[in-house]
Amino acid sequence: MQLLKFPVLIGLILVSFSHLVNAQPRHIAIPATDSIKHWQNKFHVPLVSVGIIEKGQIKETKVLGELPSGMPAPAATFFNIASLTKPVVGMLILQLVSKKQWNLDQPLSDFFVDPDLAQDERHHKLTTRIVLAHQTGLPNWRGNNPNKKMTFAFEPGTQVAYSGEGYMYLGHALEHNFNRSLKELADSLLFKPLGMKNTRFYWDSKINESYYAGRHDKSGKLLEMEKWYEANAANLLLTTIEDYCKFGVSVLQRKGISKKVYQEMTRPQLPKRMLTSRQLGTNYTFGLSWVLYPNLSNGEMALVHSGSNPGLNTFILLLPKSQRGLVIFTNGENGRELYNKIISNTLDLGEEFLSRSSQPMLTR
């Protein structure tokens, strides 16, 4: 075999090394304060909190803007994070599944039946898996239905449609089975073990109301203060950027989650007839409690969730392969426009992700 000449050999080594360097994920950092403030002004979002996770640890958090009182927002500023509640409840449940204290495929009717569905035999088909994969056929909120009652839009397990009511249903089933409130279960399995001292499902005497971010309309006008005093498994969790980053770290480190359950969580959970579609995996799909973005650059897969209520928008993206993450809370109706700017200027995969997320999801 002919030996390579020395200069050629060195050239091949350098080319190979450059490929290795380029394949490495870029370090991520919160954009410059001036840039974020510019976007805040442009989109009329008074307050934004950003957290960066790198190498499976919290790297940096930042809170920019003023509280409704006009005081500069401190690190302990807390937000209503809307549907970012769902991954928290989902991970709580998957911990119970990992401990073999809960079954993904057992009918929820063994523990709870909502009165609105009692006369519809399809309620027996509702399972934890179907809820976490948004295949229940239930509405997002029953209050949106003309009669304000919950009904099935399709046979459970045959289609995909986002549903907050499904998570509420699952929360009630958990409470009936364990004879403990959702708050008690979350405190014991998640919040206390992870040191999430500033996270709660509803308002209580320990909350410093003056640190609440509030909600603002499209023009930046403060909306009326809302308070609630019951746990909602799908919505309204109150937390800080540091606490939620601790939660993100726990997901990346698979704390309390078995290997088998983690594999279930991160694989497409679609009806069988949809799994054969050529479109599957080109954009995004549902796993268990997470939206999955498979086949990103460098072999990455993103676990993603967003939250939106009137006057606020929130977001989390986790990259298990490179152990990175991005968490963003905003207190404005236009918060999504703001957090998209942060995503594109923070993550090396930001533009690729945003391109995928703007495409319609395969649901039928």
Secondary structure as a PSIPRED ss2 file (coil, helix, strand):
# PSIPRED VFORMAT (PSIPRED V4.0)

   1 M C   1.000  0.000  0.000
   2 Q C   1.000  0.000  0.000
   3 L C   1.000  0.000  0.000
   4 L C   1.000  0.000  0.000
   5 K C   1.000  0.000  0.000
   6 F H   0.000  1.000  0.000
   7 P H   0.000  1.000  0.000
   8 V H   0.000  1.000  0.000
   9 L H   0.000  1.000  0.000
  10 I H   0.000  1.000  0.000
  11 G H   0.000  1.000  0.000
  12 L H   0.000  1.000  0.000
  13 I H   0.000  1.000  0.000
  14 L H   0.000  1.000  0.000
  15 V H   0.000  1.000  0.000
  16 S H   0.000  1.000  0.000
  17 F H   0.000  1.000  0.000
  18 S H   0.000  1.000  0.000
  19 H H   0.000  1.000  0.000
  20 L H   0.000  1.000  0.000
  21 V H   0.000  1.000  0.000
  22 N H   0.000  1.000  0.000
  23 A H   0.000  1.000  0.000
  24 Q C   1.000  0.000  0.000
  25 P C   1.000  0.000  0.000
  26 R C   1.000  0.000  0.000
  27 H C   1.000  0.000  0.000
  28 I C   1.000  0.000  0.000
  29 A C   1.000  0.000  0.000
  30 I C   1.000  0.000  0.000
  31 P C   1.000  0.000  0.000
  32 A C   1.000  0.000  0.000
  33 T H   0.000  1.000  0.000
  34 D H   0.000  1.000  0.000
  35 S H   0.000  1.000  0.000
  36 I H   0.000  1.000  0.000
  37 K H   0.000  1.000  0.000
  38 H H   0.000  1.000  0.000
  39 W H   0.000  1.000  0.000
  40 Q H   0.000  1.000  0.000
  41 N H   0.000  1.000  0.000
  42 K H   0.000  1.000  0.000
  43 F H   0.000  1.000  0.000
  44 H C   1.000  0.000  0.000
  45 V C   1.000  0.000  0.000
  46 P C   1.000  0.000  0.000
  47 L E   0.000  0.000  1.000
  48 V E   0.000  0.000  1.000
  49 S E   0.000  0.000  1.000
  50 V E   0.000  0.000  1.000
  51 G E   0.000  0.000  1.000
  52 I E   0.000  0.000  1.000
  53 I E   0.000  0.000  1.000
  54 E E   0.000  0.000  1.000
  55 K C   1.000  0.000  0.000
  56 G C   1.000  0.000  0.000
  57 Q E   0.000  0.000  1.000
  58 I E   0.000  0.000  1.000
  59 K E   0.000  0.000  1.000
  60 E E   0.000  0.000  1.000
  61 T E   0.000  0.000  1.000
  62 K E   0.000  0.000  1.000
  63 V E   0.000  0.000  1.000
  64 L E   0.000  0.000  1.000
  65 G E   0.000  0.000  1.000
  66 E E   0.000  0.000  1.000
  67 L C   1.000  0.000  0.000
  68 P C   1.000  0.000  0.000
  69 S C   1.000  0.000  0.000
  70 G C   1.000  0.000  0.000
  71 M C   1.000  0.000  0.000
  72 P E   0.000  0.000  1.000
  73 A C   1.000  0.000  0.000
  74 P C   1.000  0.000  0.000
  75 A C   1.000  0.000  0.000
  76 A C   1.000  0.000  0.000
  77 T C   1.000  0.000  0.000
  78 F E   0.000  0.000  1.000
  79 F E   0.000  0.000  1.000
  80 N E   0.000  0.000  1.000
  81 I C   1.000  0.000  0.000
  82 A H   0.000  1.000  0.000
  83 S H   0.000  1.000  0.000
  84 L H   0.000  1.000  0.000
  85 T H   0.000  1.000  0.000
  86 K H   0.000  1.000  0.000
  87 P H   0.000  1.000  0.000
  88 V H   0.000  1.000  0.000
  89 V H   0.000  1.000  0.000
  90 G H   0.000  1.000  0.000
  91 M H   0.000  1.000  0.000
  92 L H   0.000  1.000  0.000
  93 I H   0.000  1.000  0.000
  94 L H   0.000  1.000  0.000
  95 Q H   0.000  1.000  0.000
  96 L H   0.000  1.000  0.000
  97 V H   0.000  1.000  0.000
  98 S H   0.000  1.000  0.000
  99 K C   1.000  0.000  0.000
 100 K C   1.000  0.000  0.000
 101 Q C   1.000  0.000  0.000
 102 W C   1.000  0.000  0.000
 103 N C   1.000  0.000  0.000
 104 L C   1.000  0.000  0.000
 105 D C   1.000  0.000  0.000
 106 Q C   1.000  0.000  0.000
 107 P E   0.000  0.000  1.000
 108 L H   0.000  1.000  0.000
 109 S H   0.000  1.000  0.000
 110 D H   0.000  1.000  0.000
 111 F C   1.000  0.000  0.000
 112 F C   1.000  0.000  0.000
 113 V C   1.000  0.000  0.000
 114 D C   1.000  0.000  0.000
 115 P H   0.000  1.000  0.000
 116 D H   0.000  1.000  0.000
 117 L H   0.000  1.000  0.000
 118 A C   1.000  0.000  0.000
 119 Q C   1.000  0.000  0.000
 120 D C   1.000  0.000  0.000
 121 E H   0.000  1.000  0.000
 122 R H   0.000  1.000  0.000
 123 H H   0.000  1.000  0.000
 124 H H   0.000  1.000  0.000
 125 K H   0.000  1.000  0.000
 126 L C   1.000  0.000  0.000
 127 T E   0.000  0.000  1.000
 128 T H   0.000  1.000  0.000
 129 R H   0.000  1.000  0.000
 130 I H   0.000  1.000  0.000
 131 V H   0.000  1.000  0.000
 132 L H   0.000  1.000  0.000
 133 A C   1.000  0.000  0.000
 134 H C   1.000  0.000  0.000
 135 Q C   1.000  0.000  0.000
 136 T C   1.000  0.000  0.000
 137 G C   1.000  0.000  0.000
 138 L C   1.000  0.000  0.000
 139 P C   1.000  0.000  0.000
 140 N C   1.000  0.000  0.000
 141 W C   1.000  0.000  0.000
 142 R H   0.000  1.000  0.000
 143 G H   0.000  1.000  0.000
 144 N H   0.000  1.000  0.000
 145 N C   1.000  0.000  0.000
 146 P C   1.000  0.000  0.000
 147 N C   1.000  0.000  0.000
 148 K C   1.000  0.000  0.000
 149 K C   1.000  0.000  0.000
 150 M C   1.000  0.000  0.000
 151 T C   1.000  0.000  0.000
 152 F C   1.000  0.000  0.000
 153 A C   1.000  0.000  0.000
 154 F C   1.000  0.000  0.000
 155 E C   1.000  0.000  0.000
 156 P C   1.000  0.000  0.000
 157 G C   1.000  0.000  0.000
 158 T C   1.000  0.000  0.000
 159 Q C   1.000  0.000  0.000
 160 V C   1.000  0.000  0.000
 161 A C   1.000  0.000  0.000
 162 Y C   1.000  0.000  0.000
 163 S C   1.000  0.000  0.000
 164 G H   0.000  1.000  0.000
 165 E H   0.000  1.000  0.000
 166 G H   0.000  1.000  0.000
 167 Y H   0.000  1.000  0.000
 168 M H   0.000  1.000  0.000
 169 Y H   0.000  1.000  0.000
 170 L H   0.000  1.000  0.000
 171 G H   0.000  1.000  0.000
 172 H H   0.000  1.000  0.000
 173 A H   0.000  1.000  0.000
 174 L H   0.000  1.000  0.000
 175 E H   0.000  1.000  0.000
 176 H H   0.000  1.000  0.000
 177 N H   0.000  1.000  0.000
 178 F H   0.000  1.000  0.000
 179 N C   1.000  0.000  0.000
 180 R C   1.000  0.000  0.000
 181 S C   1.000  0.000  0.000
 182 L H   0.000  1.000  0.000
 183 K H   0.000  1.000  0.000
 184 E H   0.000  1.000  0.000
 185 L H   0.000  1.000  0.000
 186 A H   0.000  1.000  0.000
 187 D H   0.000  1.000  0.000
 188 S H   0.000  1.000  0.000
 189 L H   0.000  1.000  0.000
 190 L H   0.000  1.000  0.000
 191 F H   0.000  1.000  0.000
 192 K H   0.000  1.000  0.000
 193 P H   0.000  1.000  0.000
 194 L H   0.000  1.000  0.000
 195 G C   1.000  0.000  0.000
 196 M C   1.000  0.000  0.000
 197 K C   1.000  0.000  0.000
 198 N C   1.000  0.000  0.000
 199 T C   1.000  0.000  0.000
 200 R E   0.000  0.000  1.000
 201 F C   1.000  0.000  0.000
 202 Y C   1.000  0.000  0.000
 203 W C   1.000  0.000  0.000
 204 D C   1.000  0.000  0.000
 205 S C   1.000  0.000  0.000
 206 K C   1.000  0.000  0.000
 207 I C   1.000  0.000  0.000
 208 N C   1.000  0.000  0.000
 209 E H   0.000  1.000  0.000
 210 S H   0.000  1.000  0.000
 211 Y H   0.000  1.000  0.000
 212 Y E   0.000  0.000  1.000
 213 A C   1.000  0.000  0.000
 214 G C   1.000  0.000  0.000
 215 R C   1.000  0.000  0.000
 216 H E   0.000  0.000  1.000
 217 D C   1.000  0.000  0.000
 218 K C   1.000  0.000  0.000
 219 S C   1.000  0.000  0.000
 220 G C   1.000  0.000  0.000
 221 K C   1.000  0.000  0.000
 222 L E   0.000  0.000  1.000
 223 L C   1.000  0.000  0.000
 224 E C   1.000  0.000  0.000
 225 M C   1.000  0.000  0.000
 226 E C   1.000  0.000  0.000
 227 K C   1.000  0.000  0.000
 228 W C   1.000  0.000  0.000
 229 Y C   1.000  0.000  0.000
 230 E C   1.000  0.000  0.000
 231 A C   1.000  0.000  0.000
 232 N C   1.000  0.000  0.000
 233 A C   1.000  0.000  0.000
 234 A C   1.000  0.000  0.000
 235 N C   1.000  0.000  0.000
 236 L C   1.000  0.000  0.000
 237 L C   1.000  0.000  0.000
 238 L E   0.000  0.000  1.000
 239 T E   0.000  0.000  1.000
 240 T E   0.000  0.000  1.000
 241 I H   0.000  1.000  0.000
 242 E H   0.000  1.000  0.000
 243 D H   0.000  1.000  0.000
 244 Y H   0.000  1.000  0.000
 245 C H   0.000  1.000  0.000
 246 K H   0.000  1.000  0.000
 247 F H   0.000  1.000  0.000
 248 G H   0.000  1.000  0.000
 249 V H   0.000  1.000  0.000
 250 S H   0.000  1.000  0.000
 251 V H   0.000  1.000  0.000
 252 L H   0.000  1.000  0.000
 253 Q C   1.000  0.000  0.000
 254 R C   1.000  0.000  0.000
 255 K C   1.000  0.000  0.000
 256 G C   1.000  0.000  0.000
 257 I C   1.000  0.000  0.000
 258 S C   1.000  0.000  0.000
 259 K H   0.000  1.000  0.000
 260 K H   0.000  1.000  0.000
 261 V H   0.000  1.000  0.000
 262 Y H   0.000  1.000  0.000
 263 Q H   0.000  1.000  0.000
 264 E H   0.000  1.000  0.000
 265 M H   0.000  1.000  0.000
 266 T C   1.000  0.000  0.000
 267 R C   1.000  0.000  0.000
 268 P C   1.000  0.000  0.000
 269 Q C   1.000  0.000  0.000
 270 L C   1.000  0.000  0.000
 271 P C   1.000  0.000  0.000
 272 K H   0.000  1.000  0.000
 273 R H   0.000  1.000  0.000
 274 M H   0.000  1.000  0.000
 275 L H   0.000  1.000  0.000
 276 T C   1.000  0.000  0.000
 277 S C   1.000  0.000  0.000
 278 R C   1.000  0.000  0.000
 279 Q C   1.000  0.000  0.000
 280 L C   1.000  0.000  0.000
 281 G C   1.000  0.000  0.000
 282 T C   1.000  0.000  0.000
 283 N C   1.000  0.000  0.000
 284 Y C   1.000  0.000  0.000
 285 T E   0.000  0.000  1.000
 286 F E   0.000  0.000  1.000
 287 G C   1.000  0.000  0.000
 288 L C   1.000  0.000  0.000
 289 S C   1.000  0.000  0.000
 290 W C   1.000  0.000  0.000
 291 V E   0.000  0.000  1.000
 292 L E   0.000  0.000  1.000
 293 Y E   0.000  0.000  1.000
 294 P C   1.000  0.000  0.000
 295 N C   1.000  0.000  0.000
 296 L C   1.000  0.000  0.000
 297 S H   0.000  1.000  0.000
 298 N H   0.000  1.000  0.000
 299 G H   0.000  1.000  0.000
 300 E C   1.000  0.000  0.000
 301 M C   1.000  0.000  0.000
 302 A E   0.000  0.000  1.000
 303 L E   0.000  0.000  1.000
 304 V E   0.000  0.000  1.000
 305 H E   0.000  0.000  1.000
 306 S E   0.000  0.000  1.000
 307 G E   0.000  0.000  1.000
 308 S E   0.000  0.000  1.000
 309 N E   0.000  0.000  1.000
 310 P C   1.000  0.000  0.000
 311 G C   1.000  0.000  0.000
 312 L E   0.000  0.000  1.000
 313 N E   0.000  0.000  1.000
 314 T E   0.000  0.000  1.000
 315 F E   0.000  0.000  1.000
 316 I E   0.000  0.000  1.000
 317 L E   0.000  0.000  1.000
 318 L E   0.000  0.000  1.000
 319 L E   0.000  0.000  1.000
 320 P C   1.000  0.000  0.000
 321 K C   1.000  0.000  0.000
 322 S C   1.000  0.000  0.000
 323 Q C   1.000  0.000  0.000
 324 R E   0.000  0.000  1.000
 325 G E   0.000  0.000  1.000
 326 L E   0.000  0.000  1.000
 327 V E   0.000  0.000  1.000
 328 I E   0.000  0.000  1.000
 329 F E   0.000  0.000  1.000
 330 T E   0.000  0.000  1.000
 331 N C   1.000  0.000  0.000
 332 G E   0.000  0.000  1.000
 333 E C   1.000  0.000  0.000
 334 N C   1.000  0.000  0.000
 335 G H   0.000  1.000  0.000
 336 R H   0.000  1.000  0.000
 337 E H   0.000  1.000  0.000
 338 L H   0.000  1.000  0.000
 339 Y H   0.000  1.000  0.000
 340 N H   0.000  1.000  0.000
 341 K H   0.000  1.000  0.000
 342 I H   0.000  1.000  0.000
 343 I H   0.000  1.000  0.000
 344 S H   0.000  1.000  0.000
 345 N H   0.000  1.000  0.000
 346 T H   0.000  1.000  0.000
 347 L C   1.000  0.000  0.000
 348 D C   1.000  0.000  0.000
 349 L C   1.000  0.000  0.000
 350 G H   0.000  1.000  0.000
 351 E H   0.000  1.000  0.000
 352 E H   0.000  1.000  0.000
 353 F H   0.000  1.000  0.000
 354 L H   0.000  1.000  0.000
 355 S H   0.000  1.000  0.000
 356 R H   0.000  1.000  0.000
 357 S H   0.000  1.000  0.000
 358 S C   1.000  0.000  0.000
 359 Q C   1.000  0.000  0.000
 360 P C   1.000  0.000  0.000
 361 M C   1.000  0.000  0.000
 362 L C   1.000  0.000  0.000
 363 T C   1.000  0.000  0.000
 364 R C   1.000  0.000  0.000
